[in-house]
Amino acid sequence: MLQSTKLSKKYNGKIALDHVDVELLDGKIYALLGPNGSGKTTFMKILSGLTRESEGEVTLDGEALSMKSRALVAYLPTESHAYPFMTVGEFGEYYKKFFTDFQETRYTELIRRMEIPFKTPFKVLSSGMDKKVRVAATLSRDAKLLILDEPFNGVDLLAREEIVKMILEVMAEDKIILLSSHLVEEVESYVNTALFFSEGRLIAKEDVEELRSSRGMALTDRYRELFGKVGD
Ligand SMILES: Nc1ncnc2c1ncn2[C@@H]1O[C@H](COP(=O)(O)OP(=O)(O)OP(=O)(O)O)[C@@H](O)[C@H]1O
C-alpha cells in the first residue's frame, strides 16, 4: 500500500500540491484526473523521487520512500526520456543496466508486437511510437508501483488500445498502477479508482464501479459535476 500524508509542494512559493492525503491499495489501477496545472505530474514526480516534497510524507508498504523503496517505482515521464541517437534495442540495454527488475524478455515481446525494428533510432520514431516504446520499457520493470504520466497523449486510438492491453497484462495483485490522462472517457473501462485533482488538492476519490452502481454516473459525468465543463 502507498500512503501519502499531507503531501505538499511549493515551487518558488507557489503551491503546486496542497496537503494530499491518499491511500493506494495493491492490485488496483488508479487514474489521476483533473485540468491542466492541477498537480498530477507534481504528485507523480514526488512518488517517483524526481521532485522533493515541501511538506508531508509518502510511505510504501509502511516504509518512508527512500532510495531503496524508489527502486520499487517505475516512472514514465510525459516527455521522451530516450536519447535521440539510441536505438529501441539499446534502450532495452540501458534499462537492463539501470534496473535490476527489468524483464528483458517482456520488453522484447512487447516491442515485437508493435512491429518496430530494434535497430530503429528514437530520432526517427513518431512521437506516438516513441511513447509506445517507452511505455513498454516502463512496464517491463517488475516494480511494485508503476507510474505512467499521460501514457496516451499523442497516441492514436489503436496504439492506445495496445497500451491498455499492456497495462492489464502486467497488472498483478501486489502491484499498484497510477496513470494520468485527459481521456476521461477512455479510462473508465479499466481503472478501479479515479483521483480528481484541482489546484493541487485531491478533491474527490471515486471507485468507478461504485460510482456507476450507486449514482449511475460515468467518470465523465463526475468530471463535469466537479469541474463544470466537458473534459479539458
Ligand atoms: N518545475 C516547476 N517550476 C515551477 N512551477 C511548476 C513546475 N512544475 C509545475 N509547476 C506548477 O505547478 C502546478 C501544477 O503543475 P503540474 O505539472 O503538476 O500539473 P498537471 O496537473 O500535471 O498539469 P497537466 O495536465 O497540464 O500536465 C502548475 O501551476 C505548474 O505551473
The ligand as an SDF file (V2000), in Angstrom:
LIG
                    3D

 31 33  0  0  0  0  0  0  0  0999 V2000
    9.2900   22.9830  -12.2410 N   0  0  0  0  0  0  0  0  0  0  0  0
    8.3050   23.8270  -11.9530 C   0  0  0  0  0  0  0  0  0  0  0  0
    8.5730   25.0930  -11.5750 N   0  0  0  0  0  0  0  0  0  0  0  0
    7.5850   25.9750  -11.2580 C   0  0  0  0  0  0  0  0  0  0  0  0
    6.2750   25.6380  -11.2850 N   0  0  0  0  0  0  0  0  0  0  0  0
    5.9460   24.4040  -11.6570 C   0  0  0  0  0  0  0  0  0  0  0  0
    6.9360   23.4280  -12.0050 C   0  0  0  0  0  0  0  0  0  0  0  0
    6.2920   22.2700  -12.3210 N   0  0  0  0  0  0  0  0  0  0  0  0
    4.9820   22.5030  -12.1750 C   0  0  0  0  0  0  0  0  0  0  0  0
    4.7680   23.7860  -11.7820 N   0  0  0  0  0  0  0  0  0  0  0  0
    3.4540   24.3880  -11.4770 C   0  0  0  0  0  0  0  0  0  0  0  0
    2.7860   23.5340  -10.5700 O   0  0  0  0  0  0  0  0  0  0  0  0
    1.3940   23.4600  -10.8780 C   0  0  0  0  0  0  0  0  0  0  0  0
    0.9950   22.0160  -11.0840 C   0  0  0  0  0  0  0  0  0  0  0  0
    1.6170   21.5440  -12.2700 O   0  0  0  0  0  0  0  0  0  0  0  0
    1.5740   20.0340  -12.7280 P   0  0  0  0  0  0  0  0  0  0  0  0
    2.5170   19.8940  -13.8900 O   0  0  0  0  0  0  0  0  0  0  0  0
    1.7980   19.1630  -11.5660 O   0  0  0  0  0  0  0  0  0  0  0  0
    0.0660   19.8850  -13.2210 O   0  0  0  0  0  0  0  0  0  0  0  0
   -0.6620   18.7730  -14.0990 P   0  0  0  0  0  0  0  0  0  0  0  0
   -1.9610   18.5100  -13.4470 O   0  0  0  0  0  0  0  0  0  0  0  0
    0.2420   17.6200  -14.3170 O   0  0  0  0  0  0  0  0  0  0  0  0
   -0.8950   19.5350  -15.4780 O   0  0  0  0  0  0  0  0  0  0  0  0
   -1.0680   18.9930  -16.9980 P   0  0  0  0  0  0  0  0  0  0  0  0
   -2.3880   18.2880  -17.0420 O   0  0  0  0  0  0  0  0  0  0  0  0
   -1.0690   20.2520  -17.7960 O   0  0  0  0  0  0  0  0  0  0  0  0
    0.0960   18.1100  -17.3080 O   0  0  0  0  0  0  0  0  0  0  0  0
    1.1710   24.3610  -12.0780 C   0  0  0  0  0  0  0  0  0  0  0  0
    0.7410   25.6200  -11.6070 O   0  0  0  0  0  0  0  0  0  0  0  0
    2.5440   24.4680  -12.6990 C   0  0  0  0  0  0  0  0  0  0  0  0
    2.7040   25.6910  -13.3620 O   0  0  0  0  0  0  0  0  0  0  0  0
  1  2  1  0
  2  3  1  0
  2  7  2  0
  3  4  2  0
  4  5  1  0
  5  6  2  0
  6  7  1  0
  6 10  1  0
  7  8  1  0
  8  9  2  0
  9 10  1  0
 10 11  1  0
 11 12  1  0
 11 30  1  0
 12 13  1  0
 13 14  1  0
 13 28  1  0
 14 15  1  0
 15 16  1  0
 16 17  2  0
 16 18  1  0
 16 19  1  0
 19 20  1  0
 20 21  2  0
 20 22  1  0
 20 23  1  0
 23 24  1  0
 24 25  2  0
 24 26  1  0
 24 27  1  0
 28 29  1  0
 28 30  1  0
 30 31  1  0
M  END
$$$$
